[in-house]
């Protein structure tokens, strides 16, 4: 039946396995080979024969839920804790944002769109992953929305601040040009995102 969810891998070809990277390293170096794997399933030892395909991947991932640490907060304490966590997520996203626009890193090739986001989801339903992802995604969207790009809320705030400081409203020509620039920027970003998704699918068949 192969490796099942919840199995604990203890040996491969008689070699003791204690860490996840030991297992993945063995898989990566065993393309087109059979492996005799011993697992603990419900506390009982089972022998499993795995045939590793050409791509040296068998569709098994680590269940990290048991490795996570959960902090319990009361109603009052949860407010500053949530604020601190939000700031950390936002800071991490801003750092990634700077990396994306650095052509030397090639990170822009890893930007995911709707298709890529769906592929990130675990095969089995995971409430923790779902809510963690939704929280992170919401913070990221909020950050993008307040950027001073015309056509976004941040762009409207930028024009309002200009009006408050200068005492005069931007001309219709400036507003129209700003909207066009914002639209071009957004469409360009969408082209990159959807282009990456489509190209990643095409690469699987090349």
C-alpha positions in Angstrom: 0.0 0.0 0.0 3.1 2.3 0.2 3.7 5.0 2.7 0.6 6.2 4.4 -0.3 9.4 6.3 1.0 9.2 9.8 3.7 6.7 9.1 7.0 7.2 10.9 10.0 6.3 8.7 12.7 4.5 10.7 14.9 2.6 8.2 15.8 2.6 4.5 17.7 -0.4 3.2 18.6 -1.3 6.7 20.0 2.2 7.5 18.5 4.0 10.4 16.7 7.2 9.6 16.4 9.8 12.3 16.0 13.1 10.5 13.8 14.2 7.6 16.7 15.4 5.5 18.3 11.9 5.7 15.1 10.5 4.1 14.9 13.2 1.3 18.6 12.9 0.5 18.1 9.1 0.1 15.2 9.6 -2.2 17.0 12.2 -4.3 19.9 9.8 -4.9 17.8 6.8 -5.7 16.0 7.6 -9.0 14.9 4.5 -10.8 15.8 2.3 -7.8 13.8 0.3 -5.3 14.1 1.0 -1.6 13.2 -1.2 1.3 11.6 1.1 3.8 10.6 0.2 7.4 7.9 2.4 9.0 6.0 2.5 12.2 2.3 2.5 11.6 0.1 2.8 14.7 3.1 1.7 16.7 3.6 -1.5 14.6 6.5 -2.0 12.2 5.7 -2.4 8.5 7.9 -3.1 5.5 7.3 -1.0 2.4 8.9 -1.3 -1.0 9.2 2.0 -2.8 10.1 2.5 -6.5 11.6 5.9 -6.9 10.7 7.4 -10.3 12.9 9.4 -12.7 12.1 12.7 -11.0 13.3 11.4 -7.6 10.1 12.4 -5.9 7.5 10.2 -4.3 4.9 12.7 -3.2 5.6 12.5 0.5 5.9 15.5 2.8 6.7 16.1 6.4 3.8 16.6 8.7 5.1 19.7 10.5 2.1 20.1 12.9 3.8 18.2 15.6 6.9 20.4 15.3 5.0 23.7 15.8 4.7 25.6 19.0 1.3 27.0 20.0 1.1 30.0 22.3 -2.2 30.4 24.1 -3.4 34.0 24.8 -6.4 35.4 26.6 -8.7 37.9 25.0 -6.7 41.0 26.1 -3.3 39.5 25.5 -4.2 38.3 22.1 -4.6 41.9 20.8 -0.9 43.0 21.1 0.2 39.5 20.2 -1.8 39.6 17.0 -0.4 43.1 16.2 3.2 42.0 16.8 2.6 38.9 14.5 1.1 41.1 11.8 4.1 43.5 11.9 6.5 40.5 11.6 4.6 39.0 8.6 4.4 42.5 6.9 8.2 43.0 7.5 9.0 39.6 6.0 6.8 40.3 3.0 8.5 43.7 2.4 11.9 42.0 2.5 10.6 39.6 -0.1 9.1 42.4 -2.1 12.6 44.0 -2.5 14.1 40.7 -3.5 11.5 40.1 -6.2 12.5 43.3 -8.0 16.2 42.4 -7.9 16.8 40.8 -11.3 20.0 39.2 -10.1 18.1 36.9 -7.7 15.6 35.7 -10.4 13.0 35.7 -7.6 10.4 37.2 -9.9 10.2 33.8 -11.6 8.8 32.3 -8.4 5.9 34.8 -8.1 2.7 32.7 -7.9 -0.8 33.6 -9.2 -4.1 31.9 -8.5 -3.0 28.6 -10.0 0.3 28.6 -8.0 -1.6 29.4 -4.8 -3.9 26.4 -5.3 -0.9 24.2 -5.9 0.6 25.3 -2.6 -2.4 24.0 -0.7 -1.9 20.6 1.1 -3.6 17.6 -0.5 -5.5 16.9 2.8 -7.5 19.7 4.5 -5.5 21.5 7.1 -7.3 24.2 9.1 -4.1 25.6 10.6 -2.5 26.0 7.1 -5.7 27.5 5.7 -6.2 30.2 8.4 -2.4 31.0 8.6 -2.3 31.4 4.8 -5.5 33.6 4.8 -4.1 35.8 7.5 -0.7 36.2 5.7 -2.5 36.8 2.3 -4.8 39.5 3.8 -1.8 41.4 5.3 0.0 41.2 1.9 -3.1 42.5 0.0 -3.5 45.3 2.5 0.2 46.3 2.0 -0.1 46.3 -1.8 -3.3 48.3 -1.6 -1.7 51.2 0.4 1.2 51.5 -2.0 1.2 54.9 -3.7 0.1 53.5 -7.1 -2.7 55.3 -8.9 -5.8 53.1 -9.3 -5.2 51.7 -5.8 -6.3 53.1 -2.5 -2.7 54.2 -1.8 -2.8 56.2 -5.0 -6.0 58.1 -3.9 -4.4 58.8 -0.6 -1.3 60.2 -2.4 -3.4 62.6 -4.4 -5.4 63.7 -1.3 -2.2 64.4 0.6 -0.9 66.4 -2.3 -4.2 68.4 -2.3 -3.9 68.9 1.5 -0.3 70.1 1.3 -0.5 72.2 -1.8 -4.0 73.5 -1.2 -5.1 72.7 -4.8 -6.6 69.7 -6.4 -4.5 67.9 -9.1 -5.7 68.6 -12.6 -7.9 66.1 -14.5 -5.0 65.5 -16.8 -2.7 64.5 -13.9 -5.4 62.3 -12.5 -6.0 60.6 -15.8 -2.3 60.1 -16.5 -1.9 58.6 -13.0 -4.7 56.2 -13.5 -3.2 55.1 -16.8 0.2 54.5 -15.3 -1.4 52.6 -12.4 -3.4 50.5 -14.7 -0.3 49.6 -16.8 1.7 48.7 -13.7 -1.1 46.4 -12.4 -1.6 44.8 -15.8 2.2 44.2 -16.1 2.3 42.6 -12.6 -0.7 40.4 -13.5 1.0 39.4 -16.8 4.1 38.3 -14.8 2.1 36.4 -12.3 -0.2 34.6 -14.7 2.7 34.1 -17.1 4.7 32.3 -14.4 1.7 30.1 -13.6 1.2 29.1 -17.2 5.0 28.6 -17.8 5.3 26.3 -14.8 2.5 24.1 -16.1 4.1 24.0 -19.6 7.5 23.1 -18.2 6.0 19.8 -16.8 5.3 18.6 -20.3 8.6 19.7 -21.9 
